[in-house]
């Protein structure tokens, strides 16, 4: 199979994610879930995602749609369209599935996935993480990962604006 085909196969329609999770669990795999906009991929994203993936056998990335990103970040965002962001996520060997969500939060997607481990950046307290209640109720774990100082999409955009 061509590498690009492998990447595209990781972009899972939302209606199919629960079935894929069931299959993975039947194989004894634990599922880690994280989410984000992942606009303008940078070192901080890569370190965060790779550390999240280290926590389990399978990792699902919930990816905000373009409309969701615009509502959260403003009309000028995202810089990179959702399909391109999904392809970039799928290109990482440690990402097993990418699923879009159009809501402002991934709460409903987390209900569908029922991850064993939910991960967000350490800029969140556990009880502020969307879906923590779902994961803890089923006996799962909520983890935070330290972010890489100085790396954020907003910071990159501001740096670029200063050079123009």
BELWODA-V298881 format. One record per backbone hydrogen bond with DSSP energy under -0.5 kcal/mol. CO is the residue of the C=O (numbers start at 0). NH is the residue of the N-H. E is the energy in kcal/mol with one decimal. If there is no record, write none. Layout:
# BELWODA-V298881
co: {CO CO}
nh: {NH NH}
e: {E E}
This chain:
# BELWODA-V298881
co: {1 2 3 4 5 6 7 9 9 12 12 13 13 15 16 17 18 19 20 21 22 23 23 24 29 30 30 31 32 33 35 41 41 42 43 44 45 46 47 48 49 51 52 57 58 58 59 59 60 60 61 61 62 64 65 66 67 68 69 73 80 81 82 83 84 85 86 87 88 91 93 96 97 98 100 105 106 107 108 109 115 116 117 119 120 124 124 125 128 130 131 132 133 134 135 140 142 144 146 147 149 151 152 153 154 155 156 157 158 159 159 160}
nh: {5 6 7 8 9 9 10 11 97 15 16 16 17 19 20 21 22 23 24 25 26 26 28 27 57 115 116 59 118 61 63 44 45 46 47 48 49 50 51 52 53 54 55 31 95 96 33 61 62 98 35 63 100 68 69 70 71 72 73 76 84 85 86 87 88 89 90 91 91 94 95 60 11 62 64 109 110 111 112 113 140 32 142 144 123 127 128 128 131 134 135 136 137 139 138 117 119 121 148 150 151 155 156 157 158 159 160 161 162 162 163 163}
e: {-1.7 -2.2 -2.4 -2.0 -0.8 -1.2 -1.2 -1.1 -2.9 -2.2 -0.7 -1.1 -0.5 -1.7 -2.4 -2.2 -2.0 -2.5 -2.8 -2.0 -1.0 -0.7 -2.2 -2.0 -1.8 -1.7 -2.1 -2.7 -2.5 -3.0 -1.8 -0.6 -2.0 -2.7 -2.2 -3.1 -2.4 -2.0 -2.2 -2.5 -1.4 -1.6 -1.5 -2.9 -2.0 -1.5 -1.9 -0.6 -0.6 -2.5 -2.0 -0.5 -2.1 -2.6 -2.5 -2.0 -1.9 -3.5 -1.9 -1.8 -2.4 -2.5 -2.3 -2.3 -2.3 -2.7 -1.3 -0.6 -1.3 -1.7 -0.5 -2.8 -2.3 -3.0 -1.9 -2.9 -2.0 -1.7 -2.6 -3.1 -2.6 -2.5 -3.0 -1.9 -1.7 -2.1 -0.7 -1.5 -2.1 -2.1 -2.7 -1.9 -1.1 -2.9 -1.6 -2.5 -1.6 -2.4 -0.6 -1.7 -0.6 -2.4 -2.7 -2.3 -2.3 -2.3 -2.5 -1.7 -0.9 -0.9 -0.8 -0.7}
